[in-house]
Amino acid sequence: MIPPQILMEDLPLSLAAAQTIILGRQAAEEIIKGRDDRLLVIVGPCSIHDTKAALEYGKFLIFLRIRFRWTVQFTPHKSLFLSSD
């Protein structure tokens, strides 16, 4: 398995991806603090080993986020726990 630091060096986060992570974390915080009435649903596996399945799963989560955007905030499990440094 490739260490996370090597992956971060080899595959740097794009500005759009970083903004998505920040907005998702902010939304989760607002829900937890009761300032957003949506339901927070933390989803996903802890790790992904099949890239094809991961892409299909990601597309499904995008569909769910669009479909239920006014009532549910879907947050991938790992995005809550990664360091923002």
C-alpha contacts under 8 A as a table, 3 or more apart, distances in Angstrom:
res1	aa1	res2	aa2	distance
2	I	6	I	6.75
2	I	7	L	6.79
3	P	6	I	5.52
3	P	7	L	6.58
4	P	7	L	5.06
4	P	8	M	6.14
5	Q	8	M	5.12
5	Q	9	E	6.30
6	I	9	E	5.12
6	I	10	D	6.08
7	L	10	D	5.03
7	L	11	L	5.63
7	L	12	P	7.79
8	M	11	L	5.21
8	M	12	P	5.24
8	M	13	L	7.31
9	E	12	P	5.77
13	L	17	A	6.19
13	L	18	A	6.33
14	S	17	A	5.16
14	S	18	A	6.19
15	L	18	A	5.09
15	L	19	Q	6.14
16	A	19	Q	5.12
16	A	20	T	6.21
17	A	20	T	5.06
17	A	21	I	6.31
18	A	21	I	5.16
18	A	22	I	6.23
19	Q	22	I	5.06
19	Q	23	L	6.05
20	T	23	L	5.22
20	T	24	G	6.06
21	I	24	G	5.13
21	I	25	R	6.17
21	I	79	S	6.70
22	I	25	R	5.19
22	I	26	Q	6.14
23	L	26	Q	5.05
23	L	27	A	6.09
24	G	27	A	5.11
24	G	28	A	6.19
24	G	75	T	6.79
25	R	28	A	5.09
25	R	29	E	6.15
25	R	79	S	7.55
25	R	80	L	6.50
26	Q	29	E	5.07
26	Q	30	E	6.19
27	A	30	E	5.10
27	A	31	I	6.29
27	A	36	D	7.73
27	A	73	Q	7.40
28	A	31	I	5.19
28	A	32	I	6.16
28	A	40	L	6.56
28	A	73	Q	7.26
28	A	75	T	7.59
29	E	32	I	5.09
29	E	33	K	6.07
30	E	33	K	5.19
30	E	34	G	6.19
30	E	35	R	5.07
30	E	36	D	5.38
31	I	34	G	5.08
31	I	35	R	5.81
31	I	36	D	4.56
31	I	37	D	6.37
31	I	38	R	6.46
31	I	39	L	7.24
31	I	40	L	6.63
32	I	35	R	7.68
32	I	36	D	7.94
32	I	40	L	7.87
33	K	36	D	7.74
34	G	37	D	6.68
37	D	71	T	7.52
38	R	70	W	6.99
38	R	71	T	4.68
38	R	72	V	5.00
38	R	73	Q	6.44
39	L	71	T	6.27
39	L	72	V	4.66
39	L	73	Q	6.07
40	L	72	V	5.98
40	L	73	Q	4.91
40	L	74	F	6.23
40	L	75	T	7.31
41	V	72	V	7.01
41	V	73	Q	6.07
41	V	74	F	4.93
41	V	75	T	6.14
42	I	74	F	6.00
42	I	75	T	4.82
42	I	76	P	5.70
42	I	77	H	5.52
43	V	74	F	6.76
43	V	75	T	6.04
43	V	76	P	4.95
43	V	77	H	5.44
44	G	76	P	5.59
44	G	77	H	5.64
45	P	48	I	6.74
45	P	77	H	7.02
46	C	77	H	6.69
46	C	78	K	6.73
48	I	51	T	7.15
48	I	54	A	6.44
49	H	54	A	7.90
50	D	53	A	5.39
50	D	54	A	6.13
51	T	54	A	4.86
51	T	55	L	6.20
52	K	55	L	5.26
52	K	56	E	6.37
53	A	56	E	5.09
53	A	57	Y	6.03
54	A	57	Y	5.03
54	A	58	G	6.05
55	L	58	G	4.99
55	L	59	K	6.21
56	E	59	K	5.17
56	E	60	F	6.27
57	Y	60	F	5.05
57	Y	61	L	6.25
58	G	61	L	5.07
58	G	62	I	6.28
59	K	62	I	5.08
59	K	63	F	6.32
60	F	63	F	5.05
60	F	64	L	6.29
61	L	64	L	5.00
61	L	65	R	6.05
61	L	74	F	7.43
62	I	65	R	5.06
62	I	66	I	6.24
63	F	66	I	5.30
63	F	67	R	6.06
64	L	67	R	5.03
64	L	68	F	5.92
64	L	69	R	7.76
64	L	74	F	7.67
65	R	68	F	5.52
65	R	69	R	5.22
65	R	72	V	7.47
65	R	73	Q	6.86
65	R	74	F	6.22
66	I	69	R	5.24
68	F	71	T	5.58
68	F	72	V	5.54
68	F	73	Q	7.80
69	R	72	V	5.69
69	R	73	Q	6.54
75	T	79	S	7.04
75	T	80	L	7.68
76	P	79	S	5.62
76	P	80	L	7.46
77	H	80	L	6.21
77	H	81	F	7.64
78	K	81	F	5.45
78	K	82	L	6.37
79	S	82	L	5.72
